[in-house]
């Protein structure tokens, strides 16, 4: 059974069809890339999966469970984590606090106990901290642990956002243009991390990306979209050679 | 410079980690405990009023400073707390029980007003809370059977184990104790997952949703907790003034509370306390200052409002992070002496996120 399955998903906004009957199945453990020109509906697809938008038609299944109608804040409970195209971090908070927010869905010792900071709360906080530190080690963020995110360089902020998504312990990681704004060295680090995330944590990765060197390096399969429709799906080489894809990018 | 070498994650949770801080807070505690023994009567009353202002400002800080929701109507929760306290004491509830229940009633009112209020944000939320405050102010004025109307209501004595603790000195300690408890509870709340969720909602709702934070739920919760703490302050305020009339809870009080949290520094509990102390003591300071001014200036109508405005404008222009920001800079100046650099606190280029989907 595929981990993520979209069945005929459409999104109409007024007269515009942002996504038109997209059906795709991503098996467990795959690295799946979505490419396409601007306005193709790639981010809209992510927003449908994470329930920012409700699709006009179609279903979203995660490990066989229909999540088309779950509340937006329950999406993470189905093991879905995401990053944003324009970084959405908590700027006034430190790197550590940002990652700890990723632990929000895990037990935290009870609400009323918070006011008294009971031993149960203390233990839960320490458990969260320990889990977050593993992510900090993995992504080499320890130098920035207590720095407020607002003042960090762009590349580091991208990594913090990836770390925050990993802190939720997802099954499915949605990366929205993870390499945009990164220099070649940072992009190479990212490629290694994405492969590590799949190999060591068993997380399925779906990413929207324009950088074809990254896509070719890590993606098992690539889907190309244009004007809300799927043009081609296959390996990076197959998709790049597809006449419809070339037409979409270069015009006819 | 000082570095924290943690050997366990529990180390990082401790509140007072360093000896200078421990000594400073012990000295502060001793000063506050010994205060009534040495201070003149007038200042004991002033200090108690300041503690109450701190409690009310702490309540607003949870809402405005942590979740970023502006309220221009927190005087309404002060009023609800105060009248609830009078009603409960009249009904025969003992003071130690009436006080938290009055806070809880104000908190319930906060939850109720929070439910519709969270549908709007920013300026519109400010308008909704302002309207709510005006409604409450009118309601307490006209609902004579419950509040005594514009004639006012006598506040029953606060009694603990049969002894009247409404006197100047005992009441000072009651206010101090409530302030310390409220402050500790909020420190714990804000350093745990609830406080992180509040800050998360303030900084990016889109990310908060994606991490599993129930944004509207937490916004309402912030309203409730904020109103409960402010209402607790209101209950104490009733005892402080002893005779409650609706004009105690005017728009002026709401504005003063906003002034306290902004001047103190949004997003910090220490800021709420510092702001409340400054704004709470300002009227007294101004009246003392008047004696030194030439008669023409001292007799001017609206001198107090003018100085309040001046303080706010000064902070917004020159120290947007408030008294708390100034405190942090001062502290690092002494910690790093003589190597402090002003550039330390100049924020680097901020990467504003556009295209937020809320």
HADDOCK unambig.tbl for C-alpha pairs under 7 A between the chains (distance, minus, plus):
assign (segid A and resid 72 and name CA) (segid B and resid 209 and name CA) 6.22 0.50 0.50
assign (segid A and resid 73 and name CA) (segid B and resid 209 and name CA) 4.94 0.50 0.50
assign (segid A and resid 73 and name CA) (segid B and resid 210 and name CA) 6.15 0.50 0.50
assign (segid A and resid 73 and name CA) (segid B and resid 211 and name CA) 6.95 0.50 0.50
assign (segid A and resid 73 and name CA) (segid B and resid 212 and name CA) 4.14 0.50 0.50
assign (segid A and resid 73 and name CA) (segid B and resid 213 and name CA) 5.68 0.50 0.50
assign (segid A and resid 73 and name CA) (segid B and resid 214 and name CA) 5.53 0.50 0.50
assign (segid A and resid 74 and name CA) (segid B and resid 212 and name CA) 5.81 0.50 0.50
assign (segid A and resid 75 and name CA) (segid B and resid 212 and name CA) 7.00 0.50 0.50
assign (segid A and resid 76 and name CA) (segid B and resid 210 and name CA) 6.49 0.50 0.50
assign (segid A and resid 76 and name CA) (segid B and resid 211 and name CA) 6.13 0.50 0.50
assign (segid A and resid 76 and name CA) (segid B and resid 212 and name CA) 5.53 0.50 0.50
assign (segid A and resid 81 and name CA) (segid B and resid 210 and name CA) 6.86 0.50 0.50
assign (segid A and resid 82 and name CA) (segid B and resid 210 and name CA) 6.99 0.50 0.50
assign (segid A and resid 86 and name CA) (segid B and resid 353 and name CA) 5.60 0.50 0.50
assign (segid A and resid 86 and name CA) (segid B and resid 354 and name CA) 6.68 0.50 0.50
assign (segid A and resid 87 and name CA) (segid B and resid 353 and name CA) 6.27 0.50 0.50
assign (segid A and resid 88 and name CA) (segid B and resid 204 and name CA) 6.20 0.50 0.50
assign (segid A and resid 88 and name CA) (segid B and resid 207 and name CA) 5.87 0.50 0.50
assign (segid A and resid 88 and name CA) (segid B and resid 353 and name CA) 6.68 0.50 0.50
assign (segid A and resid 89 and name CA) (segid B and resid 204 and name CA) 6.66 0.50 0.50
assign (segid A and resid 89 and name CA) (segid B and resid 207 and name CA) 6.99 0.50 0.50
assign (segid A and resid 90 and name CA) (segid B and resid 200 and name CA) 5.80 0.50 0.50
assign (segid A and resid 90 and name CA) (segid B and resid 203 and name CA) 4.90 0.50 0.50
assign (segid A and resid 90 and name CA) (segid B and resid 204 and name CA) 6.09 0.50 0.50
assign (segid A and resid 91 and name CA) (segid B and resid 203 and name CA) 6.38 0.50 0.50
assign (segid A and resid 101 and name CA) (segid B and resid 196 and name CA) 6.36 0.50 0.50
assign (segid A and resid 101 and name CA) (segid B and resid 197 and name CA) 6.88 0.50 0.50
assign (segid A and resid 102 and name CA) (segid B and resid 211 and name CA) 5.82 0.50 0.50
assign (segid A and resid 104 and name CA) (segid B and resid 193 and name CA) 6.59 0.50 0.50
assign (segid A and resid 104 and name CA) (segid B and resid 211 and name CA) 6.82 0.50 0.50
assign (segid A and resid 104 and name CA) (segid B and resid 212 and name CA) 6.72 0.50 0.50
assign (segid A and resid 104 and name CA) (segid B and resid 213 and name CA) 6.98 0.50 0.50
assign (segid A and resid 105 and name CA) (segid B and resid 212 and name CA) 6.04 0.50 0.50
assign (segid A and resid 114 and name CA) (segid B and resid 188 and name CA) 6.10 0.50 0.50
assign (segid A and resid 114 and name CA) (segid B and resid 189 and name CA) 5.39 0.50 0.50
assign (segid A and resid 114 and name CA) (segid B and resid 192 and name CA) 6.63 0.50 0.50
assign (segid A and resid 115 and name CA) (segid B and resid 185 and name CA) 4.52 0.50 0.50
assign (segid A and resid 115 and name CA) (segid B and resid 186 and name CA) 6.64 0.50 0.50
assign (segid A and resid 115 and name CA) (segid B and resid 188 and name CA) 5.28 0.50 0.50
assign (segid A and resid 115 and name CA) (segid B and resid 189 and name CA) 5.18 0.50 0.50
assign (segid A and resid 116 and name CA) (segid B and resid 185 and name CA) 6.22 0.50 0.50
assign (segid A and resid 116 and name CA) (segid B and resid 188 and name CA) 6.58 0.50 0.50
assign (segid A and resid 117 and name CA) (segid B and resid 188 and name CA) 5.78 0.50 0.50
assign (segid A and resid 126 and name CA) (segid B and resid 9 and name CA) 5.91 0.50 0.50
assign (segid A and resid 126 and name CA) (segid B and resid 10 and name CA) 6.69 0.50 0.50
assign (segid A and resid 150 and name CA) (segid B and resid 350 and name CA) 5.94 0.50 0.50
assign (segid A and resid 151 and name CA) (segid B and resid 347 and name CA) 6.22 0.50 0.50
assign (segid A and resid 151 and name CA) (segid B and resid 348 and name CA) 5.08 0.50 0.50
assign (segid A and resid 151 and name CA) (segid B and resid 349 and name CA) 6.61 0.50 0.50
assign (segid A and resid 151 and name CA) (segid B and resid 350 and name CA) 6.20 0.50 0.50
